[in-house]
Amino acid sequence: MVITTTPLRAQMRQASRIRNVSSRTEYIYIHMVAGFAAHFRRSPDRASPH
């Protein structure tokens, strides 16, 4: 099984490491963004207020 990492997820992980957040916090942030994307049925970088 191959798991691909999206550019947005990779950017979030890198930013988390730069900010020295815990691995649990990083997991929660990514999980919440994934939930946001699932709710709106689109990538968070393409979501808009309209």
C-alpha positions as CSV (number, residue, x, y, z in Angstrom):
1,M,0.0,0.0,0.0
2,V,1.4,3.4,-1.0
3,I,0.4,6.4,0.9
4,T,0.9,9.7,-0.9
5,T,1.4,13.0,0.9
6,T,-0.3,16.1,-0.5
7,P,1.8,19.2,-0.8
8,L,-0.5,21.0,1.7
9,R,-0.1,18.2,4.3
10,A,3.7,18.2,3.8
11,Q,3.7,22.0,4.2
12,M,1.7,21.7,7.4
13,R,4.0,19.0,8.8
14,Q,7.1,21.1,8.0
15,A,5.5,24.2,9.7
16,S,4.7,22.1,12.7
17,R,8.3,20.9,13.0
18,I,9.6,24.4,12.6
19,R,7.3,25.6,15.4
20,N,8.4,22.6,17.5
21,V,4.9,21.4,18.3
22,S,4.4,17.9,19.7
23,S,3.6,15.0,17.4
24,R,0.1,14.8,19.0
25,T,-0.6,18.4,18.2
26,E,0.6,18.0,14.7
27,Y,-1.7,14.9,14.3
28,I,-4.7,16.9,15.7
29,Y,-4.1,19.9,13.4
30,I,-3.8,17.6,10.3
31,H,-6.9,15.6,11.4
32,M,-9.0,18.8,11.9
33,V,-8.0,20.1,8.4
34,A,-8.9,16.7,6.9
35,G,-12.3,17.0,8.6
36,F,-12.7,20.5,7.2
37,A,-11.9,19.2,3.7
38,A,-14.3,16.3,4.0
39,H,-17.1,18.6,5.2
40,F,-16.8,21.0,2.3
41,R,-15.8,18.2,-0.2
42,R,-12.8,20.1,-1.4
43,S,-9.2,20.8,-0.6
44,P,-8.7,23.5,2.1
45,D,-6.5,25.5,-0.3
46,R,-9.4,25.7,-2.6
47,A,-12.1,26.6,0.0
48,S,-13.6,30.0,-0.1
49,P,-16.1,31.9,2.1
50,H,-18.6,31.8,-0.8
